[in-house]
Amino acid sequence: MRFQLDEAIPVLERTPLVLRALLAGQPRNWVVNNEGDDSWSPFNEVGHLIDGERTDWIPRALIILGRESRPFEPFDRFNHLSATRGVSLEDLLETFARLRAANVETVKQWNLDEDQLAMTGTHPALGPVTLRQLLATWVAHDLGHIGQVVRVMAKQYENEVGPWKEYLPVLSR
């Protein structure tokens, strides 16, 4: 399926709503537990998405659209771990919704055409990337993190489902 901005925007707009529906008002264990080791909890996932809203998608798109010759700033995938200490999940969900709404509105106002979507920037690790690829990645990134949130939540009952575990692929991924 080829990226179409008018089809991508509704996904980007819904991500905060989906996360709020899954996480708001949940007991603490649902939002702070993770899969072990260095994995992230649903709380951490929301913090990470906020970082992306602030420092990744729109700043990089502006570099591409501004035809700046500098590469994108590296994205600190772990900044949220310290930035969210002492912040409530409700505040994170609200911040994410507010930032996302503003960023989506920014993209809509650009009225991007095919030539603009083909413009390139330089990712510090991947090299040349197009605006189309950046925006498609934004959507896929959202869906991936929604999937992670759901998987982490499902795995909280991994040892409780008994023999049904073999029918629940979400528990083995």
Summary of the structure (lengths in Angstrom):
residues: 173
radius of gyration: 17.6
end to end distance: 24.8
largest distance: 56.6
contacts: 460
relative contact order: 0.17
helix: 65%
strand: 5%
